[in-house]
Amino acid sequence: VREPSITLDPRKCKNLTTSTAPPEKRRPTNKACEGFDGVVVIQHGDTGGASGTIFFQYMVGMLMWADQHNYKPWVYMNDVSVPIYDKAVHGRGNSGSFAMLGGMEIGNARDANDPKGYTFPGKPQKKPSKSGLTPRAYSFRGTGVWEHYFEPVSDFVPGDMSCITKPLVQFDYDQVSPGIHSNAPWGAHAWRYWMPDHVSKFDLSLSEWFRPQRQHAAEMVRKYIRFNPEMQQRAACVHPHPENSLGLHIRHGDKGLERDVIGIDRFLPFCEAFVDHGGGAIYVATDSARVVKEMRSQWPKRITSRIIRAPSVEGLSRDETAAFELGVSRHKTNVEALTDALALSKCKFLIHGLSALSDAAFFMNPYLVDRSVNLEDRDANLQVEDFVKILLDNGMKPRKPKSQTPTTKKKHAKKTNKKLAEA
């Protein structure tokens, strides 16, 4: 597996706009359902999750279910996940009417290691009905959200003739949250929020707990999730030279729920070590205007001169308000957050806290995990000296002090002799 790369076209970087055009309609291959037992339509995460949580954490869990049960995934999202839904952009049109079989549903499963019996999505099953599987007409409102930012996860298109005799199923809300989000032992989690003990696994260190989840999530992302060309180009424009860069993800805003709001003073020593070892650009992804202001006023110029950020970001909070609650277009905040996630995934090193957006970067680039420092990982408790070792292990070298030229040496000698004479 190679690390992801972006092809930069500088001509497209002069005027980065946020397109609101609906995704282009695709034609059915009429082969999409061959070898599959049915289609699962993925419509939402929970009601409060933002871009990293909905587009990666929840999405990965639902795609895992599709793989487990040989169902073709189709992402066509609705307005349930409020923070990522922009009615003006995503509410136009519909999927078109198409026929598939009704009468099948997603059943519930329980883990044998869970004495309390919390449920999560299990095997597909026929609904308790006398009519069984019957042809049914389906239509879904809006543009589907997903393809404004990503390539389709599969070749399914409504009306595919190979799918007419296959069932269409969808997750109910409880199967998504808390089902996939908390209860499923195979789900991907961004931190230890509430979940059953057999999922939390407090006998493991945080990095031990994360590692298999991130590996499986990376497999799903590699198989299904790719940004569309517009988003790829946008990330390339805001971070054109990621090959020797450090990413900082500084999440403030409404951050809470078992997590710390980390001050910029915690990040600075790592930035200084990075620069002292030949580092290049420092890409800053943050949802806080206060963070940007404090960096500019408090950090040394040798660090701030290397900082790059996505231009004209509107989703910056000045307090504990979430970026998507600022009155800015939610389509715009999606674009901004997802651009940051993609740009962070291209960095060579990453300093971060607990966040679904940071984990999205790891899902896209699993190599980044071992080149990162989680400032909220109290088990590992990595310090600057540990980061220096990471830098050295990855080919970085301490900067040599600037050597004096012969002219400089003569001037220094004259000054020294003059002082000695005066003494």
Phi, psi and chi 1 to 4 in degrees:
 res  aa     phi    psi   chi1   chi2   chi3   chi4
   1 VAL       -  126.7  178.5      -      -      -
   2 ARG   -94.5  154.6  -66.6  178.4  -62.3  175.3
   3 GLU   -69.5  148.6  -65.6 -160.9   44.7      -
   4 PRO   -67.2  152.2   22.6  -31.5      -      -
   5 SER  -140.4  158.6   61.7      -      -      -
   6 ILE  -126.5  135.0  -56.8  174.3      -      -
   7 THR   -88.9  122.3  -58.1      -      -      -
   8 LEU   -92.6  130.2  173.6   65.8      -      -
   9 ASP  -115.6   97.2 -176.4   -9.3      -      -
  10 PRO   -57.0  -27.1  -21.8   33.2      -      -
  11 ARG   -63.9  -25.7  -64.9  169.8  -61.2  175.9
  12 LYS   -89.8    0.8  -63.4 -179.1  179.4  178.1
  13 CYS   -94.1   -8.3  -63.2      -      -      -
  14 LYS   -69.5  -33.7  -66.4  179.1 -179.3  178.3
  15 ASN  -138.2   83.3 -174.9   24.7      -      -
  16 LEU   -76.7  105.7  -77.8  178.3      -      -
  17 THR  -105.1  163.3   58.3      -      -      -
  18 THR  -108.6  101.9  -56.0      -      -      -
  19 SER   -67.9  138.1  172.0      -      -      -
  20 THR  -111.5    9.0   58.4      -      -      -
  21 ALA   -66.2  143.1      -      -      -      -
  22 PRO   -66.8  152.8   22.8  -31.5      -      -
  23 PRO   -59.7  149.9  -19.8   31.2      -      -
  24 GLU   -67.8  140.7  -69.3 -174.7   10.4      -
  25 LYS   -71.9  139.4  -65.8  -71.4 -174.0 -179.6
  26 ARG  -106.6  156.4  -65.1  178.5  -69.3  130.8
  27 ARG   -94.4  142.7  -69.0 -176.8  177.1 -178.9
  28 PRO   -65.2  144.4  -16.8   29.6      -      -
  29 THR   -84.2  -18.6   64.3      -      -      -
  30 ASN    62.3   22.9  -65.3  -37.6      -      -
  31 LYS  -134.0    0.1  -63.3 -179.8  179.2  179.8
  32 ALA   -58.1  -34.8      -      -      -      -
  33 CYS   -96.7    3.7  -72.7      -      -      -
  34 GLU   -63.6  124.7  -69.4 -180.0   -0.7      -
  35 GLY    85.1   -0.9      -      -      -      -
  36 PHE  -109.8  153.3  -71.8   87.2      -      -
  37 ASP   -85.2  -12.8  -65.0  -23.8      -      -
  38 GLY   169.8 -169.3      -      -      -      -
  39 VAL  -124.7  136.3  172.1      -      -      -
  40 VAL  -110.8  123.8   56.0      -      -      -
  41 VAL   -92.6  125.1   55.7      -      -      -
  42 ILE   -97.8  116.0  -64.5  172.8      -      -
  43 GLN  -114.0  -21.6  -65.0 -175.6  -81.8      -
  44 HIS  -170.9  163.9   57.3   79.6      -      -
  45 GLY  -101.7 -136.7      -      -      -      -
  46 ASP   -86.7 -176.3   64.2    7.8      -      -
  47 THR   -81.9  -17.4   57.2      -      -      -
  48 GLY  -116.8   -3.4      -      -      -      -
  49 GLY   -73.4  144.4      -      -      -      -
  50 ALA   -95.5 -166.7      -      -      -      -
  51 SER   -55.5  -50.8  -60.3      -      -      -
  52 GLY   -61.7  -40.0      -      -      -      -
  53 THR   -70.0  -47.6  -56.2      -      -      -
  54 ILE   -74.8  -50.4  -58.4  -60.2      -      -
  55 PHE   -77.4  -16.6  -68.2  124.9      -      -
  56 PHE  -122.7  -59.4  -77.5   90.3      -      -
  57 GLN   -62.8  -55.4 -170.6  178.4   -9.9      -
  58 TYR   -64.9  -42.9  -83.8  110.0      -      -
  59 MET   -59.4  -44.7 -169.6   59.5   58.4      -
  60 VAL   -58.7  -43.2  159.6      -      -      -
  61 GLY   -62.3  -42.3      -      -      -      -
  62 MET   -71.9  -33.9  -71.0 -176.6  -84.6      -
  63 LEU   -68.4  -34.9  -68.6  170.1      -      -
  64 MET   -60.4  -43.3  -75.5 -179.4  177.0      -
  65 TRP   -60.5  -43.7 -178.2   92.3      -      -
  66 ALA   -59.0  -42.2      -      -      -      -
  67 ASP   -65.1  -41.4  -99.7   22.8      -      -
  68 GLN   -62.3  -32.5  -69.1  166.3    7.1      -
  69 HIS  -115.0   14.0  -60.6  -74.2      -      -
  70 ASN    57.6   42.8 -165.8   39.6      -      -
  71 TYR  -109.6  136.7  -94.0   60.6      -      -
  72 LYS   -73.1  123.3  173.5   80.7   73.8  166.7
  73 PRO   -82.9  142.5   29.2  -32.6      -      -
  74 TRP  -136.6  121.7  175.0   46.8      -      -
  75 VAL   -97.9  116.8  179.9      -      -      -
  76 TYR  -143.4   92.5 -151.7   86.8      -      -
  77 MET   -86.9  150.9  -55.3 -174.9   81.2      -
  78 ASN  -114.0 -158.7   57.1   23.1      -      -
  79 ASP   -94.3   11.8   59.4   -3.9      -      -
  80 VAL   -66.8  -44.6  169.3      -      -      -
  81 SER   -82.0   85.8  -64.5      -      -      -
  82 VAL   -55.3  -45.3  175.7      -      -      -
  83 PRO   -63.1  -19.3  -26.4   37.1      -      -
  84 ILE  -108.0    3.2   58.9   97.7      -      -
  85 TYR  -105.2  124.3 -171.8   80.9      -      -
  86 ASP  -117.0  105.1 -170.7  -38.7      -      -
  87 LYS   -57.6  -38.7 -174.6  176.8 -179.6  179.8
  88 ALA   -64.1  -30.6      -      -      -      -
  89 VAL   -99.4  -45.5  177.6      -      -      -
  90 HIS   -92.8  -11.3  -56.3  138.5      -      -
  91 GLY   -90.7    3.8      -      -      -      -
  92 ARG   -86.1  139.6  -64.7  175.7  -72.3  179.3
  93 GLY    71.0 -159.4      -      -      -      -
  94 ASN  -159.9  178.0   58.1   61.4      -      -
  95 SER   -74.7  -14.6   65.8      -      -      -
  96 GLY    86.4  154.2      -      -      -      -
  97 SER   -83.8  139.3 -179.2      -      -      -
  98 PHE  -150.4  161.1   62.0  100.3      -      -
  99 ALA  -110.6  135.1      -      -      -      -
 100 MET  -149.3  179.8  -71.5 -173.9   66.5      -
 101 LEU   -84.8  134.6  -63.6 -177.3      -      -
 102 GLY  -100.9  170.2      -      -      -      -
 103 GLY   105.8    0.9      -      -      -      -
 104 MET  -112.8  146.6 -173.3   74.7   83.0      -
 105 GLU  -139.4  165.7   64.9 -177.0    2.8      -
 106 ILE   -88.1  121.0  -62.7  173.7      -      -
 107 GLY   -79.2  178.4      -      -      -      -
 108 ASN  -110.2  146.8  -71.2  -44.1      -      -
 109 ALA  -125.1  161.3      -      -      -      -
 110 ARG  -131.8  147.3  -67.1  174.8  174.1   81.0
 111 ASP   -84.3  134.8 -166.7  -70.3      -      -
 112 ALA   -62.9  -23.0      -      -      -      -
 113 ASN   -87.9    2.0  -63.5  -43.4      -      -
 114 ASP  -105.9  106.0  177.4   15.4      -      -
 115 PRO   -68.7  -19.8   25.1  -33.6      -      -
 116 LYS   -92.1  -13.0  -65.1 -171.7  177.3 -179.9
 117 GLY    74.6   35.4      -      -      -      -
 118 TYR   -64.2  141.6  -67.3  107.3      -      -
 119 THR  -104.3  157.1   62.0      -      -      -
 120 PHE  -150.3  169.7   50.9   88.6      -      -
 121 PRO   -61.0  132.4  -23.8   33.8      -      -
 122 GLY  -119.3 -145.7      -      -      -      -
 123 LYS   -69.5  147.7  -67.0  179.5 -179.5  179.8
 124 PRO   -65.2  146.4  -15.4   28.5      -      -
 125 GLN  -148.4  156.3   60.9 -172.3   24.5      -
 126 LYS   -71.7  140.4  -70.2 -177.9  179.3 -180.0
 127 LYS   -67.8  148.5  -68.2 -179.3  179.1  178.7
 128 PRO   -70.2   83.8   23.4  -31.1      -      -
 129 SER  -144.5  147.1  169.3      -      -      -
 130 LYS   -71.1  -25.9  -65.9 -179.8 -179.3  178.7
 131 SER   -78.4  -18.3   55.2      -      -      -
 132 GLY    66.8 -149.8      -      -      -      -
 133 LEU   -82.2  123.4  -60.7 -177.1      -      -
 134 THR  -134.0  149.1   56.1      -      -      -
 135 PRO   -59.8  140.6  -22.3   33.1      -      -
 136 ARG  -146.6  146.5  177.5 -175.4  162.0 -174.8
 137 ALA   -90.7  133.7      -      -      -      -
 138 TYR  -121.5  149.7  -68.3   92.2      -      -
 139 SER  -156.6  137.5 -179.3      -      -      -
 140 PHE  -121.7  136.7  -63.5   90.1      -      -
 141 ARG   -74.7  154.7  -68.9  176.5  -62.8  159.5
 142 GLY    82.7 -172.7      -      -      -      -
 143 THR   -87.0  -14.0   64.3      -      -      -
 144 GLY    94.6   -5.6      -      -      -      -
 145 VAL    66.5  -57.3 -177.3      -      -      -
 146 TRP   -52.9  -47.7 -180.0 -100.4      -      -
 147 GLU   -78.3    1.0  -69.8  175.2   36.7      -
 148 HIS   -70.0  -22.2  -75.6  -86.9      -      -
 149 TYR  -124.6  -27.6  -42.0  105.9      -      -
 150 PHE  -126.6  161.4  -59.6   91.9      -      -
 151 GLU   -72.6  155.6  -63.7  -74.5   -5.1      -
 152 PRO   -57.3  145.1  -20.9   31.8      -      -
 153 VAL   -77.5  -14.5  -60.9      -      -      -
 154 SER  -154.7  178.5   74.8      -      -      -
 155 ASP   -91.2    9.0   58.4  -11.6      -      -
 156 PHE   -68.5  133.3  174.3   81.0      -      -
 157 VAL  -134.2  135.2  175.4      -      -      -
 158 PRO   -51.0  131.4  -28.9   36.7      -      -
 159 GLY    99.6    1.1      -      -      -      -
 160 ASP   -62.3  123.4 -169.9  -61.7      -      -
 161 MET   -64.8  -27.0  -63.3  -59.4  -67.9      -
 162 SER   -74.3   -8.1   69.4      -      -      -
 163 CYS  -104.5   -8.8  -58.2      -      -      -
 164 ILE   -59.8  -33.2  -70.1  176.8      -      -
 165 THR   -96.5   14.1   59.0      -      -      -
 166 LYS  -113.3  151.3  -57.3  -71.5  177.0   75.3
 167 PRO   -79.0  150.7   27.2  -33.6      -      -
 168 LEU  -109.2  128.0 -179.9   74.6      -      -
 169 VAL  -125.9  161.9  -61.5      -      -      -
 170 GLN  -147.2  155.3   52.1 -164.6  -63.3      -
 171 PHE   -78.6  138.7  -60.2   96.6      -      -
 172 ASP   -83.4  168.7   66.6   33.8      -      -
 173 TYR   -60.0  -44.8 -171.1   88.3      -      -
 174 ASP   -64.8  -28.0  -73.3  -17.1      -      -
 175 GLN   -70.2  -28.4  -71.2  175.4  -30.8      -
 176 VAL   -81.1  -50.8  174.4      -      -      -
 177 SER  -141.1  115.1  179.2      -      -      -
 178 PRO   -91.4    1.8   34.2  -36.2      -      -
 179 GLY   -50.9  -70.4      -      -      -      -
 180 ILE   -74.5  -39.4  -72.8  173.3      -      -
 181 HIS   -64.1  -37.8 -168.8   53.2      -      -
 182 SER  -122.3  -40.4  -65.9      -      -      -
 183 ASN   -90.6  -29.0  -58.9  -17.1      -      -
 184 ALA   -70.7  124.6      -      -      -      -
 185 PRO   -69.0  -14.7   23.6  -32.2      -      -
 186 TRP  -101.3    4.9   37.0  -97.7      -      -
 187 GLY   -73.1  165.7      -      -      -      -
 188 ALA  -105.5  130.7      -      -      -      -
 189 HIS  -124.5  141.7  -46.8  -73.3      -      -
 190 ALA   -90.2  -16.3      -      -      -      -
 191 TRP  -168.4  176.2   66.5   90.7      -      -
 192 ARG   -88.0   72.9  -81.1  174.2  169.0  141.0
 193 TYR   -76.2 -170.4   43.6   81.0      -      -
 194 TRP   -66.7  131.5 -176.8   88.9      -      -
 195 MET  -161.4  161.7   53.4 -167.0   75.7      -
 196 PRO   -59.8  156.2  -23.0   33.3      -      -
 197 ASP   -58.4  -35.1  -69.4  -15.7      -      -
 198 HIS   -73.2  -13.2   71.3  -74.5      -      -
 199 VAL   -96.2  -39.6  178.5      -      -      -
 200 SER   -64.7  -38.8  -62.3      -      -      -
 201 LYS    48.2   62.4  -64.0 -177.7  178.7  178.1
 202 PHE   -68.7   -7.7  -76.7  105.6      -      -
 203 ASP   -75.0  -12.1   55.9  -44.9      -      -
 204 LEU   -99.1  150.3  -60.7  178.3      -      -
 205 SER   -68.5  164.4   69.0      -      -      -
 206 LEU   -61.7  -42.8 -167.6   61.8      -      -
 207 SER   -67.5  -36.4   60.5      -      -      -
 208 GLU   -65.6  -36.8  -70.4  171.6  -27.4      -
 209 TRP   -69.3  -41.7 -178.1   68.9      -      -
 210 PHE   -69.1  -38.3  -89.1  136.7      -      -
 211 ARG   -55.4  -53.8 -170.3  166.4  -67.4  -84.7
 212 PRO   -65.5  -33.7   20.6  -31.4      -      -
 213 GLN   -61.9  -46.4  -63.9  178.5   51.7      -
 214 ARG   -67.9  -34.9  -72.6  170.7  172.1  167.0
 215 GLN   -63.8  -47.0  -72.8  173.9  -16.0      -
 216 HIS   -66.9  -39.3  -64.4  151.5      -      -
 217 ALA   -63.9  -40.1      -      -      -      -
 218 ALA   -62.8  -36.0      -      -      -      -
 219 GLU   -63.8  -41.4  -68.5  169.2    5.9      -
 220 MET   -66.7  -42.0  -70.8  -64.1  100.3      -
 221 VAL   -64.3  -43.5  169.0      -      -      -
 222 ARG   -61.4  -34.7 -174.2  166.4   61.4 -112.5
 223 LYS   -80.9  -35.8 -177.7  174.4 -179.1  178.6
 224 TYR  -121.1  -30.4  -71.3  112.1      -      -
 225 ILE  -108.4  117.0  -60.9  179.2      -      -
 226 ARG  -137.6  133.9  -65.5  174.4 -176.8   82.7
 227 PHE   -67.5  149.5  -79.8   96.5      -      -
 228 ASN   -74.3  165.6   63.5   30.0      -      -
 229 PRO   -57.0  -36.3  -27.6   36.0      -      -
 230 GLU   -62.6  -44.3 -177.3 -179.0  -10.3      -
 231 MET   -69.7  -37.7  -70.3  -64.1  -62.6      -
 232 GLN   -59.5  -46.6  -74.0  -90.5  -10.3      -
 233 GLN   -65.4  -39.1 -178.6   62.6   42.9      -
 234 ARG   -60.5  -46.2 -173.6  179.8 -177.8   86.0
 235 ALA   -64.6  -36.7      -      -      -      -
 236 ALA   -66.0  -35.2      -      -      -      -
 237 CYS   -70.9  -41.5  -70.7      -      -      -
 238 VAL   -77.9  -23.2  -57.5      -      -      -
 239 HIS  -137.7   73.7 -165.5   10.7      -      -
 240 PRO   -73.7  -19.9   25.3  -33.3      -      -
 241 HIS  -131.1   72.6  -57.9  -67.7      -      -
 242 PRO   -82.9   -4.5   31.9  -34.5      -      -
 243 GLU   -64.4  -23.1   57.7  -83.1   -6.7      -
 244 ASN  -134.4   47.1 -169.8   30.2      -      -
 245 SER  -117.9  162.1   64.7      -      -      -
 246 LEU  -115.4  129.8  170.1   66.1      -      -
 247 GLY   -99.3  139.0      -      -      -      -
 248 LEU  -120.3  122.3  -55.6 -178.0      -      -
 249 HIS  -110.1  110.1 -175.5 -145.3      -      -
 250 ILE  -115.3   95.9  -52.0  177.9      -      -
 251 ARG   -92.8  117.2  174.8   82.5  160.4   82.5
 252 HIS  -121.1 -111.1  -80.7 -156.4      -      -
 253 GLY    49.3 -122.5      -      -      -      -
 254 ASP   -93.0   19.2   64.3  -27.8      -      -
 255 LYS   -60.6  135.8 -174.6  179.4 -178.6 -176.0
 256 GLY  -174.9 -148.4      -      -      -      -
 257 LEU    54.2   80.1  -61.1  173.6      -      -
 258 GLU    66.8   14.8  -54.2   95.0    9.8      -
 259 ARG  -129.0  159.0  -63.1  177.1  -66.0  163.4
 260 ASP  -100.2  145.7  -60.0  -30.0      -      -
 261 VAL   -88.8  114.2  174.7      -      -      -
 262 ILE   -96.2  124.4  -52.3  170.4      -      -
 263 GLY   -71.0  157.9      -      -      -      -
 264 ILE   -67.7  -20.5   63.9  167.8      -      -
 265 ASP   -63.1  -25.4   56.1  -56.3      -      -
 266 ARG   -72.7  -29.1  -67.2  -82.5  -51.8  -80.0
 267 PHE   -83.1  -31.0  -70.5   85.4      -      -
 268 LEU   -57.2  -47.3  178.2   56.9      -      -
 269 PRO   -59.1  -32.6  -22.8   33.7      -      -
 270 PHE   -70.4  -37.6  -66.8   90.7      -      -
 271 CYS   -64.5  -41.3  -65.2      -      -      -
 272 GLU   -64.7  -41.1  -68.5  175.2  -36.9      -
 273 ALA   -63.6  -39.9      -      -      -      -
 274 PHE   -61.2  -48.2  173.1   71.3      -      -
 275 VAL   -65.4  -39.5  170.8      -      -      -
 276 ASP   -66.2  -15.6  -70.1  -17.3      -      -
 277 HIS  -112.7   31.4  -74.3   77.2      -      -
 278 GLY    82.6   17.7      -      -      -      -
 279 GLY   -68.4  157.4      -      -      -      -
 280 GLY  -102.6 -117.9      -      -      -      -
 281 ALA   -74.0  153.0      -      -      -      -
 282 ILE  -119.5  110.1  -60.1  173.2      -      -
 283 TYR   -91.0  122.1 -173.9   88.3      -      -
 284 VAL  -107.1  121.0  175.1      -      -      -
 285 ALA  -112.9  117.7      -      -      -      -
 286 THR  -148.7  155.7 -176.1      -      -      -
 287 ASP  -105.1   13.5   57.4   -6.9      -      -
 288 SER  -122.2  121.2  170.4      -      -      -
 289 ALA   -66.3  -31.3      -      -      -      -
 290 ARG   -64.1  -39.7 -170.1 -175.8  -53.9  165.9
 291 VAL   -60.4  -46.1  162.7      -      -      -
 292 VAL   -61.3  -45.0  175.7      -      -      -
 293 LYS   -64.3  -44.0 -177.4  178.6  178.9 -179.6
 294 GLU   -66.3  -38.7  -71.2  177.7   -3.9      -
 295 MET   -59.3  -47.1  -79.9 -178.5  166.1      -
 296 ARG   -62.5  -36.9  -73.1  172.9  178.0  165.7
 297 SER   -90.9  -25.2   62.7      -      -      -
 298 GLN  -110.8  -23.4  -61.9  176.1   19.8      -
 299 TRP   -88.8  148.6  -78.6   16.0      -      -
 300 PRO   -64.5  152.3   20.2  -30.3      -      -
 301 LYS   -62.5  -31.8 -171.9  174.7 -179.8 -180.0
 302 ARG   -64.3  -19.4   74.7 -172.7 -173.0   98.7
 303 ILE   -93.6  -50.1  -56.0  -60.3      -      -
 304 THR   -64.2  -26.9   57.3      -      -      -
 305 SER   -66.9  -16.2   63.1      -      -      -
 306 ARG  -100.1   -7.9  -64.8  170.4 -178.9  -86.7
 307 ILE   -75.3  132.7  -72.7  177.8      -      -
 308 ILE  -126.2  148.1   55.8  174.5      -      -
 309 ARG  -141.6  159.1  -63.1  174.7   49.5 -115.2
 310 ALA   -62.8  135.3      -      -      -      -
 311 PRO   -75.8  153.7   29.0  -34.5      -      -
 312 SER    55.1   41.0  -54.3      -      -      -
 313 VAL   -73.8  126.3  173.6      -      -      -
 314 GLU   -98.0  -25.1  -64.6 -179.4   25.9      -
 315 GLY   -84.8   58.0      -      -      -      -
 316 LEU  -113.9  120.2  -71.9  176.6      -      -
 317 SER   -87.7  146.0  175.9      -      -      -
 318 ARG  -104.1    4.1  -74.8  172.6  166.6   75.2
 319 ASP  -151.1 -141.5   48.4   34.4      -      -
 320 GLU   -94.5   15.7  -73.3   71.5   43.0      -
 321 THR   -79.7  138.1  -55.7      -      -      -
 322 ALA   -68.8  148.3      -      -      -      -
 323 ALA   -56.6  -36.8      -      -      -      -
 324 PHE   -78.2   -2.4   53.0   80.6      -      -
 325 GLU  -106.7   14.5  -65.7  -70.8    2.0      -
 326 LEU   -88.1   -2.9  -64.7  173.6      -      -
 327 GLY    89.6    0.9      -      -      -      -
 328 VAL   -80.2  150.2  178.2      -      -      -
 329 SER   -51.2  129.1  156.4      -      -      -
 330 ARG   -70.8  -25.0  -73.3  176.6  176.8  168.5
 331 HIS   -63.7  -41.3  172.1   57.6      -      -
 332 LYS   -65.7  -43.7 -176.8   75.8  160.1   61.9
 333 THR   -68.2  -31.4   55.8      -      -      -
 334 ASN   -60.6  -49.4  -74.2  -15.4      -      -
 335 VAL   -58.9  -44.2  168.8      -      -      -
 336 GLU   -65.1  -46.9  -69.2  173.4   -7.4      -
 337 ALA   -66.4  -42.5      -      -      -      -
 338 LEU   -71.1  -32.9  -67.5  171.9      -      -
 339 THR   -61.0  -44.3  -61.4      -      -      -
 340 ASP   -61.1  -44.3  -83.3  -15.4      -      -
 341 ALA   -60.3  -44.9      -      -      -      -
 342 LEU   -67.6  -42.2 -176.7   52.5      -      -
 343 ALA   -63.6  -41.7      -      -      -      -
 344 LEU   -62.4  -35.7  -72.0  173.5      -      -
 345 SER   -67.0  -20.1   76.7      -      -      -
 346 LYS   -88.5  -13.5  -49.3  -56.4  176.4 -171.8
 347 CYS   -66.6  154.4  -66.5      -      -      -
 348 LYS   -79.5  -31.5 -170.9  169.3 -176.1  178.5
 349 PHE  -134.3  157.3  -54.9   97.6      -      -
 350 LEU  -145.3  132.8  178.7   61.8      -      -
 351 ILE  -115.3  130.9  -48.8  -63.5      -      -
 352 HIS  -158.1  174.2   65.0  100.7      -      -
 353 GLY  -116.7 -163.6      -      -      -      -
 354 LEU   -79.9  120.2  -65.3  170.8      -      -
 355 SER  -166.3  144.7  169.0      -      -      -
 356 ALA   -66.0  -28.3      -      -      -      -
 357 LEU   -70.7  -39.6 -162.1   74.3      -      -
 358 SER   -62.4  -42.7  -63.9      -      -      -
 359 ASP   -65.5  -32.5 -100.5   36.5      -      -
 360 ALA   -59.3  -39.4      -      -      -      -
 361 ALA   -62.0  -39.2      -      -      -      -
 362 PHE   -69.7  -37.0  -66.0  136.3      -      -
 363 PHE   -62.1  -38.7  -63.8  171.1      -      -
 364 MET   -76.5  -30.5  -71.7 -175.7  -84.7      -
 365 ASN  -137.9   82.9 -176.1    1.2      -      -
 366 PRO   -62.8  -20.3   19.3  -30.0      -      -
 367 TYR   -64.5  -24.8  -61.1   93.3      -      -
 368 LEU   -68.8  -22.9 -170.0   55.4      -      -
 369 VAL   -55.4  -46.0  172.1      -      -      -
 370 ASP   -81.7    1.4  -67.8  -32.9      -      -
 371 ARG  -117.9   29.5  -58.3 -163.2  -59.9 -101.5
 372 SER  -129.7  162.7   67.4      -      -      -
 373 VAL  -129.0  122.7  173.0      -      -      -
 374 ASN   -96.2  109.2 -178.3   -7.3      -      -
 375 LEU   -70.8   -7.9  -64.5  178.7      -      -
 376 GLU  -106.1    8.1  -69.3 -174.3   75.5      -
 377 ASP   -88.5   93.7 -174.1  -12.0      -      -
 378 ARG   -74.9  -16.7  -65.2  178.5  178.7   84.3
 379 ASP   -72.3  -51.1  -62.5  -37.5      -      -
 380 ALA   -74.7  -41.3      -      -      -      -
 381 ASN    50.2   49.4 -166.8   29.6      -      -
 382 LEU   -69.1  134.8  -64.2 -177.7      -      -
 383 GLN  -108.0  179.0  -55.8  -62.2  -45.2      -
 384 VAL   -59.2  -40.5  174.6      -      -      -
 385 GLU   -63.4  -31.2   52.1  -91.8   27.3      -
 386 ASP   -69.1  -37.9  -59.8  -57.4      -      -
 387 PHE   -66.9  -37.3 -178.0   53.9      -      -
 388 VAL   -59.7  -40.7  168.2      -      -      -
 389 LYS   -62.8  -40.4 -173.5  177.2 -174.9  -54.2
 390 ILE   -60.4  -43.3  -67.5  171.6      -      -
 391 LEU   -60.6  -47.9  -65.9  171.7      -      -
 392 LEU   -65.0  -39.3  -65.1  173.2      -      -
 393 ASP   -65.7  -18.2  -72.0  -13.9      -      -
 394 ASN  -111.5   29.2  -74.7  -82.5      -      -
 395 GLY    86.0    2.4      -      -      -      -
 396 MET   -79.6  150.1  -53.5  -66.5  -78.8      -
 397 LYS  -133.9  146.8  -64.1  179.5 -179.7  179.0
 398 PRO   -60.0  139.8  -19.9   31.1      -      -
 399 ARG   -67.4  136.0  -71.5 -175.3 -176.0  -86.6
 400 LYS   -79.7  140.1  -65.8 -179.5 -179.6  178.2
 401 PRO   -61.5  144.0   19.3  -29.7      -      -
 402 LYS   -61.5  124.5  -67.8 -178.0  178.9  179.4
 403 SER   -76.6  147.8   58.0      -      -      -
 404 GLN   -78.1  137.6  -68.5 -179.3  -28.1      -
 405 THR   -76.5  161.8   63.2      -      -      -
 406 PRO   -54.3  -39.0  -27.6   35.6      -      -
 407 THR   -64.7  -42.7  -54.7      -      -      -
 408 THR   -63.1  -40.3  -53.2      -      -      -
 409 LYS   -62.7  -40.4  -72.1 -179.8  179.3  178.9
 410 LYS   -65.0  -43.3  -74.4  180.0 -178.3  178.3
 411 LYS   -62.4  -40.7  -73.1 -179.4  179.8  179.3
 412 HIS   -65.0  -39.9  179.4   72.2      -      -
 413 ALA   -65.4  -40.9      -      -      -      -
 414 LYS   -61.9  -44.2  -76.5 -178.3  179.6  179.5
 415 LYS   -61.5  -41.1  -73.2 -179.0 -179.6  179.7
 416 THR   -65.1  -44.2  -56.6      -      -      -
 417 ASN   -64.3  -39.3  -68.9  -24.8      -      -
 418 LYS   -63.1  -42.3 -174.2  177.6  179.1 -178.8
 419 LYS   -63.4  -39.8  -73.6 -178.6  179.8  178.9
 420 LEU   -65.0  -39.9  -71.0  171.0      -      -
 421 ALA   -64.7  -41.4      -      -      -      -
 422 GLU   -65.5  -32.4  -70.3  173.1   -8.5      -
 423 ALA   -70.0      -      -      -      -      -
